[in-house]
Amino acid sequence: MLWILLFAVLLAGVVAVNVAVLELNLELDGVGRERTELESDLARLRSELSSASATARIERVATTELGLAQADPSDTVYVRIRR
């Protein structure tokens, strides 16, 4: 009779450990999905940052928001420095 009780306690312990492992695996899967989403967001944000600093955008902002214009090539003066 004692061995049946001991066996039941051991079996309950094995079941408890298996449940704990299952819960940890589920949590790990969730964290893995969250990591994948964060990596995707990071890639998207890096792309947005790259396009925000693109030459065409800078030129558009300079002309539309700041009122700047391209200099006339005839107004351009080059200075040569002699060594």
DSSP file (Angstrom, degrees, kcal/mol; ACC not computed):
  #  RESIDUE AA STRUCTURE BP1 BP2  ACC     N-H-->O    O-->H-N    N-H-->O    O-->H-N    TCO  KAPPA ALPHA  PHI   PSI    X-CA   Y-CA   Z-CA
    1    1 A M     >        0   0    0      0, 0.0     4,-1.6     0, 0.0     3,-0.2   0.000 360.0 360.0 360.0 -39.2    0.0    0.0    0.0
    2    2 A L  H  >  +     0   0    0      1,-0.2     4,-2.4     2,-0.2     5,-0.2   0.880 360.0  55.2 -64.3 -38.3    2.8    2.4    0.8
    3    3 A W  H  > S+     0   0    0      1,-0.2     4,-2.5     2,-0.2    -1,-0.2   0.824 104.3  54.6 -67.4 -29.3    4.5    1.8   -2.5
    4    4 A I  H  > S+     0   0    0     -3,-0.2     4,-2.3     2,-0.2    -1,-0.2   0.913 109.9  46.6 -67.5 -42.6    1.2    2.8   -4.3
    5    5 A L  H  X S+     0   0    0     -4,-1.6     4,-2.2     2,-0.2    -2,-0.2   0.914 113.5  48.5 -64.9 -43.2    1.2    6.1   -2.4
    6    6 A L  H  X S+     0   0    0     -4,-2.4     4,-2.4     1,-0.2    -2,-0.2   0.910 111.6  50.0 -62.6 -43.1    4.9    6.7   -3.2
    7    7 A F  H  X S+     0   0    0     -4,-2.5     4,-2.6     1,-0.2    -2,-0.2   0.896 109.9  50.9 -62.5 -41.0    4.3    5.9   -6.9
    8    8 A A  H  X S+     0   0    0     -4,-2.3     4,-2.3     2,-0.2    -2,-0.2   0.895 110.5  48.8 -64.5 -41.2    1.3    8.3   -7.0
    9    9 A V  H  X S+     0   0    0     -4,-2.2     4,-2.0     2,-0.2    -2,-0.2   0.920 113.1  47.3 -65.1 -44.1    3.4   11.1   -5.5
   10   10 A L  H  X S+     0   0    0     -4,-2.4     4,-2.3     2,-0.2    -2,-0.2   0.909 112.0  50.3 -63.3 -42.3    6.2   10.5   -7.9
   11   11 A L  H  X S+     0   0    0     -4,-2.6     4,-2.2     1,-0.2    -2,-0.2   0.898 109.5  50.7 -63.2 -40.5    3.8   10.4  -10.8
   12   12 A A  H  X S+     0   0    0     -4,-2.3     4,-2.3     1,-0.2    -1,-0.2   0.871 109.3  52.3 -64.3 -36.7    2.3   13.7   -9.7
   13   13 A G  H  X S+     0   0    0     -4,-2.0     4,-2.3     2,-0.2    -2,-0.2   0.906 108.9  49.2 -65.0 -42.2    5.8   15.2   -9.5
   14   14 A V  H  X S+     0   0    0     -4,-2.3     4,-2.3     2,-0.2    -2,-0.2   0.911 111.7  49.0 -63.5 -42.5    6.5   14.1  -13.1
   15   15 A V  H  X S+     0   0    0     -4,-2.2     4,-2.4     2,-0.2    -2,-0.2   0.915 110.5  51.1 -63.2 -42.8    3.2   15.6  -14.3
   16   16 A A  H  X S+     0   0    0     -4,-2.3     4,-2.2     1,-0.2    -2,-0.2   0.902 110.5  48.6 -62.3 -41.5    4.0   18.8  -12.5
   17   17 A V  H  X S+     0   0    0     -4,-2.3     4,-2.4     2,-0.2    -1,-0.2   0.915 111.0  50.5 -65.2 -42.3    7.4   19.0  -14.1
   18   18 A N  H  X S+     0   0    0     -4,-2.3     4,-2.3     1,-0.2    -2,-0.2   0.890 110.2  49.8 -63.2 -39.4    5.9   18.4  -17.5
   19   19 A V  H  X S+     0   0    0     -4,-2.4     4,-2.4     2,-0.2    -1,-0.2   0.910 110.6  50.1 -64.9 -41.9    3.3   21.1  -17.0
   20   20 A A  H  X S+     0   0    0     -4,-2.2     4,-2.2     2,-0.2    -2,-0.2   0.907 111.0  48.9 -63.4 -41.5    6.0   23.5  -15.9
   21   21 A V  H  X S+     0   0    0     -4,-2.4     4,-2.4     2,-0.2    -1,-0.2   0.905 110.7  51.2 -64.7 -41.4    8.1   22.7  -19.0
   22   22 A L  H  X S+     0   0    0     -4,-2.3     4,-2.2     2,-0.2    -2,-0.2   0.916 109.9  49.3 -61.8 -43.9    5.1   23.2  -21.3
   23   23 A E  H  X S+     0   0    0     -4,-2.4     4,-2.2     1,-0.2    -2,-0.2   0.902 111.2  49.7 -62.9 -41.4    4.4   26.6  -19.7
   24   24 A L  H  X S+     0   0    0     -4,-2.2     4,-2.5     2,-0.2    -1,-0.2   0.892 109.7  51.3 -65.3 -39.2    8.0   27.6  -20.2
   25   25 A N  H  X S+     0   0    0     -4,-2.4     4,-2.3     2,-0.2    -2,-0.2   0.897 109.8  49.8 -64.4 -39.8    7.9   26.5  -23.8
   26   26 A L  H  X S+     0   0    0     -4,-2.2     4,-2.1     2,-0.2    -2,-0.2   0.915 112.1  47.8 -63.9 -42.6    4.8   28.5  -24.5
   27   27 A E  H  X S+     0   0    0     -4,-2.2     4,-2.4     1,-0.2    -2,-0.2   0.900 110.6  52.1 -64.3 -40.7    6.3   31.6  -22.9
   28   28 A L  H  X S+     0   0    0     -4,-2.5     4,-2.3     2,-0.2    -2,-0.2   0.889 107.9  51.6 -63.8 -40.1    9.5   31.0  -25.0
   29   29 A D  H  X S+     0   0    0     -4,-2.3     4,-2.3     2,-0.2    -1,-0.2   0.916 110.0  49.8 -61.6 -43.3    7.4   30.9  -28.2
   30   30 A G  H  X S+     0   0    0     -4,-2.1     4,-2.3     1,-0.2    -2,-0.2   0.912 111.2  48.1 -62.1 -43.0    5.7   34.1  -27.2
   31   31 A V  H  X S+     0   0    0     -4,-2.4     4,-2.4     1,-0.2    -1,-0.2   0.881 110.1  53.1 -65.9 -37.8    9.0   35.8  -26.6
   32   32 A G  H  X S+     0   0    0     -4,-2.3     4,-2.2     2,-0.2    -2,-0.2   0.910 109.7  47.8 -63.6 -42.2   10.4   34.5  -29.9
   33   33 A R  H  X S+     0   0    0     -4,-2.3     4,-2.3     2,-0.2    -2,-0.2   0.910 111.7  50.3 -63.6 -42.0    7.4   36.0  -31.7
   34   34 A E  H  X S+     0   0    0     -4,-2.3     4,-2.5     1,-0.2    -2,-0.2   0.896 109.4  51.4 -63.8 -39.5    7.8   39.3  -30.0
   35   35 A R  H  X S+     0   0    0     -4,-2.4     4,-2.6     2,-0.2    -1,-0.2   0.919 109.0  50.6 -63.2 -43.1   11.5   39.3  -30.9
   36   36 A T  H  X S+     0   0    0     -4,-2.2     4,-2.1     1,-0.2    -2,-0.2   0.912 111.1  48.7 -61.1 -42.6   10.7   38.7  -34.5
   37   37 A E  H  X S+     0   0    0     -4,-2.3     4,-2.5     2,-0.2    -2,-0.2   0.908 111.5  49.6 -63.5 -42.1    8.1   41.5  -34.5
   38   38 A L  H  X S+     0   0    0     -4,-2.5     4,-2.5     2,-0.2    -2,-0.2   0.891 109.8  50.7 -66.0 -38.8   10.7   43.9  -32.9
   39   39 A E  H  X S+     0   0    0     -4,-2.6     4,-2.2     2,-0.2    -1,-0.2   0.891 110.9  49.7 -64.7 -38.1   13.3   43.0  -35.5
   40   40 A S  H  X S+     0   0    0     -4,-2.1     4,-2.3     2,-0.2    -2,-0.2   0.918 111.2  48.7 -65.2 -43.6   10.8   43.7  -38.2
   41   41 A D  H  X S+     0   0    0     -4,-2.5     4,-2.8     2,-0.2    -2,-0.2   0.901 110.3  52.0 -61.6 -41.5   10.0   47.0  -36.7
   42   42 A L  H  X S+     0   0    0     -4,-2.5     4,-2.4     2,-0.2    -2,-0.2   0.914 109.7  48.5 -62.8 -43.3   13.6   47.9  -36.3
   43   43 A A  H  X S+     0   0    0     -4,-2.2     4,-2.0     2,-0.2    -1,-0.2   0.907 112.7  49.0 -62.9 -41.4   14.2   47.1  -40.0
   44   44 A R  H  X S+     0   0    0     -4,-2.3     4,-2.4     2,-0.2    -2,-0.2   0.918 112.1  48.1 -64.5 -43.6   11.2   49.2  -41.0
   45   45 A L  H  X S+     0   0    0     -4,-2.8     4,-2.5     2,-0.2    -2,-0.2   0.879 110.1  51.8 -66.2 -37.9   12.4   52.1  -38.9
   46   46 A R  H  X S+     0   0    0     -4,-2.4     4,-2.3     2,-0.2    -1,-0.2   0.900 110.4  49.5 -63.6 -39.6   15.9   51.9  -40.3
   47   47 A S  H  X S+     0   0    0     -4,-2.0     4,-2.5     2,-0.2    -2,-0.2   0.914 110.9  49.2 -64.9 -42.8   14.5   52.0  -43.8
   48   48 A E  H  X S+     0   0    0     -4,-2.4     4,-2.1     1,-0.2    -2,-0.2   0.902 111.1  50.1 -62.7 -40.8   12.4   55.0  -42.9
   49   49 A L  H  X S+     0   0    0     -4,-2.5     4,-1.2     2,-0.2    -1,-0.2   0.903 110.4  50.2 -64.0 -41.0   15.4   56.8  -41.4
   50   50 A S  H  < S+     0   0    0     -4,-2.3     3,-0.4     1,-0.2    -2,-0.2   0.926 113.4  44.3 -63.7 -44.9   17.4   56.1  -44.5
   51   51 A S  H >< S+     0   0    0     -4,-2.5     3,-1.0     1,-0.2     6,-0.3   0.822 107.6  60.0 -71.4 -28.5   14.7   57.4  -46.8
   52   52 A A  H 3< S+     0   0    0     -4,-2.1    -1,-0.2     1,-0.3    -2,-0.2   0.801 109.6  42.9 -67.9 -27.3   14.2   60.4  -44.6
   53   53 A S  T 3< S+     0   0    0     -4,-1.2    -1,-0.3    -3,-0.4    -2,-0.2   0.310  86.9 129.1-100.8   9.5   17.8   61.4  -45.1
   54   54 A A    <>  -     0   0    0     -3,-1.0     4,-2.2    -4,-0.1     5,-0.2  -0.282  69.2-117.7 -65.0 150.9   17.8   60.7  -48.8
   55   55 A T  H  > S+     0   0    0      1,-0.2     4,-2.7     2,-0.2     5,-0.2   0.880 111.7  54.8 -58.3 -42.9   19.1   63.5  -51.0
   56   56 A A  H  > S+     0   0    0      1,-0.2     4,-2.3     2,-0.2    -1,-0.2   0.904 109.4  47.2 -61.8 -41.0   15.8   63.9  -52.9
   57   57 A R  H  > S+     0   0    0     -6,-0.3     4,-2.7     2,-0.2     5,-0.2   0.916 111.5  50.8 -66.8 -41.8   13.9   64.5  -49.7
   58   58 A I  H  X S+     0   0    0     -4,-2.2     4,-2.4     1,-0.2    -2,-0.2   0.918 111.4  48.5 -61.8 -42.9   16.5   66.9  -48.4
   59   59 A E  H  X S+     0   0    0     -4,-2.7     4,-2.2     2,-0.2    -1,-0.2   0.909 111.3  50.1 -63.9 -41.6   16.3   68.9  -51.7
   60   60 A R  H  X S+     0   0    0     -4,-2.3     4,-3.1     2,-0.2     5,-0.5   0.924 112.0  47.0 -63.2 -45.0   12.5   68.9  -51.5
   61   61 A V  H  X>S+     0   0    0     -4,-2.7     4,-1.7     1,-0.2     5,-1.5   0.899 110.9  53.3 -63.3 -39.9   12.5   70.2  -47.9
   62   62 A A  H  <5S+     0   0    0     -4,-2.4     6,-2.9    -5,-0.2    -1,-0.2   0.901 117.3  36.2 -62.7 -40.9   15.1   72.8  -48.8
   63   63 A T  H  <5S+     0   0    0     -4,-2.2     4,-0.3     4,-0.2    -2,-0.2   0.910 126.7  33.4 -81.5 -41.8   13.0   74.2  -51.7
   64   64 A T  H  <5S+     0   0    0     -4,-3.1    -3,-0.2    -5,-0.2    -2,-0.2   0.910 130.6  26.5 -84.3 -42.1    9.5   73.9  -50.4
   65   65 A E  T  <5S+     0   0    0     -4,-1.7    -3,-0.2    -5,-0.5    -2,-0.1   0.819 131.6  33.3 -92.4 -32.5    9.9   74.5  -46.6
   66   66 A L  S   <S-     0   0    0     -5,-1.5    -3,-0.2    -4,-0.2    -4,-0.1   0.555  96.5-127.4-103.0  -9.1   13.0   76.7  -46.5
   67   67 A G        +     0   0    0     -4,-0.3    -4,-0.2    -6,-0.3     2,-0.1   0.718  55.2 150.3  72.2  20.6   12.6   78.6  -49.8
   68   68 A L        -     0   0    0     -6,-2.9     2,-0.3    -7,-0.2    -1,-0.2  -0.482  26.1-162.9 -83.3 157.8   16.0   77.7  -51.0
   69   69 A A        -     0   0    0     -2,-0.1     2,-0.1     3,-0.0     3,-0.0  -0.948  29.2 -91.2-137.8 158.5   16.8   77.4  -54.7
   70   70 A Q        -     0   0    0     -2,-0.3     2,-0.2     1,-0.1     0, 0.0  -0.454  49.6-112.3 -66.1 139.0   19.5   75.8  -56.9
   71   71 A A        -     0   0    0     -2,-0.1    -1,-0.1     1,-0.1     5,-0.1  -0.489  30.5-108.0 -72.8 143.2   22.3   78.3  -57.6
   72   72 A D    >   -     0   0    0     -2,-0.2     3,-2.1     1,-0.1     4,-0.5  -0.554  24.7-129.9 -68.5 131.3   22.6   79.5  -61.2
   73   73 A P  G >  S+     0   0    0      0, 0.0     3,-1.0     0, 0.0    -1,-0.1   0.801 107.9  60.4 -56.3 -28.3   25.8   77.9  -62.6
   74   74 A S  G 3  S+     0   0    0      1,-0.2    -2,-0.0     3,-0.0    -3,-0.0   0.737 101.8  53.9 -72.1 -19.4   26.9   81.3  -63.9
   75   75 A D  G <  S+     0   0    0     -3,-2.1     2,-0.4     2,-0.0    -1,-0.2   0.505  85.8 105.8 -88.3  -5.0   26.8   82.6  -60.3
   76   76 A T    <   -     0   0    0     -3,-1.0     2,-0.4    -4,-0.5     0, 0.0  -0.614  51.7-167.9 -81.9 131.1   29.1   79.8  -59.1
   77   77 A V        -     0   0    0     -2,-0.4     2,-0.4     2,-0.0    -2,-0.0  -0.973   6.4-154.1-120.8 130.7   32.7   80.8  -58.4
   78   78 A Y        -     0   0    0     -2,-0.4     2,-0.5     2,-0.0    -2,-0.0  -0.872   6.3-152.9-104.7 137.1   35.5   78.3  -57.9
   79   79 A V        -     0   0    0     -2,-0.4     2,-0.5     2,-0.0    -2,-0.0  -0.933   5.7-152.1-111.4 127.4   38.5   79.3  -55.8
   80   80 A R        -     0   0    0     -2,-0.5     2,-0.6     2,-0.0    -2,-0.0  -0.846   5.5-152.9-100.6 133.7   41.8   77.5  -56.5
   81   81 A I        -     0   0    0     -2,-0.5     2,-0.3     2,-0.0    -2,-0.0  -0.917   8.8-149.1-107.7 124.6   44.2   77.2  -53.6
   82   82 A R              0   0    0     -2,-0.6    -2,-0.0     1,-0.1     0, 0.0  -0.720 360.0 360.0 -93.2 143.3   47.9   77.0  -54.5
   83   83 A R              0   0    0     -2,-0.3    -1,-0.1     0, 0.0    -2,-0.0   0.397 360.0 360.0-104.4 360.0   50.3   75.1  -52.4
